[in-house]
Amino acid sequence: QVQLVESGGAVVQPGGSLRLSCAASGFSFRTYTMTWYRQAPDQERELVATIAAVVPGQIRYANSVKGRFTISRDNARNTVYLQMTNLKPEDTGVYFCTVLIPPARFFGQGTQVTVFS
């Protein structure tokens, strides 16, 4: 049974930093690409960052977070991270850890990030 458990969300001021974690279980973590999505209120879900299975591997970021967010993974701990710096109010949303294991994409329950003064 695939399980993804996110943590690390919080309320922070603009310019602040957070590190999100996603603990994975129920599948061979090291062989799958992991992705962070986010969803702001009344908006569609947006891809934030993705990291390929092989480390060092292909990493991709949304243009809106390039230079501020860093995705990484620890295959020994079955965990993927999202280090977020210089946070902006538009980064507010629920952040989801996901994995595509065909034919399904699995999501965690999400962790809330709120950025405001």
N, C-alpha and C positions, 0 to 999 in steps of 0.2 A: 504494500500500500504506500503510494507516494505521499510524503508529508513534507511541507515547506513551512517553516515557522520563522516569521520575521520579528525583529525586535530593534529597539534603538530609537524609535520615533519620539519626538518631544516638541515642546514649544520653545522656540529660540528667537532671538532678535535678529534683524537683518545684519549680515556680516558674520554671523555665527557659524559654527561647524557642528556636524553630527556624523556619527558612523552607524550605519544600519548593518545588521547582520541577518543572515538567513541560514538557518540550520536545516539541512536536507536529510531525508532518510527514505528508505523503501525502493531505492533504485541505485544503479551504479553511477554515483555522482561524478566520478572523474572522467566519465566518457561522454558527458552531455554538456552542451552549451547552456550557460545560465544567463538569465536576463532580468533586469529590474524594469518594471513599468511604474507609472504613477497615474493617478486620476484625481484631478481637482474637481470641486463641486460643479455640477452641471457641464462638465466637459468630458470628452472622450478619453479613454485610456491612451497614454502616450509612452512609447518606448524611451527609456532613459539611458540605459547602458547594457551592453551585452559582452560576455567573455566566452571565448571558445573553450572547448574541453582541454585542449593541449596548452600547457603553460611553458614558456611564453607563447601565447596564441593571439588570434585576432581579437581585438577589442574595438568596440564601436560605441560612440556616444551621440546622443541628440545634440544638435548644434547649440541648443539653449543651455547646456551644462558643460560643454567642452571647456577645459581649463579650470573648472571648479570642482568637478566630481571625478572620483577615481574608483573604478570597479576592480576587485581582486578576488581571488579564491584561494582556499586552503583545502586541497584535496585530502589531506590527512585528517582534517576535522569535518569534512563534508559541509563546508560553510562557504558562502559567498558574501562579500562585503560591498558596501557602497559608502565611501568616504566623501562627505559633502562639505565643501568650504564656501566661504563668501555667500552664504545663503541669502536669497531674495524672497520677497513676499510671493512672487509668482512660482516659487518652488513648493508652496503649500499644497498638500494633497495626501492621499493615501498611497503609500509605496508598497508594491507587490513584488515578490520574488517569484519567478516562473521558470518552468522547464518544459520543453517540447519533447514529449516521448510519443512519437506517432502511434495512433492518429490524434492524440489528445494533447492539449497544452494545460498543464497543471499550475494552479496559483495557490499561494499561501493566503492567509486571512488578511494580510496587510498590516502596516504600521503607519500611524498618523504623524505627519510632519507639518507643523504650523510655524510660519515665519511672520512675525509682526512685532511692531514696536510696543 
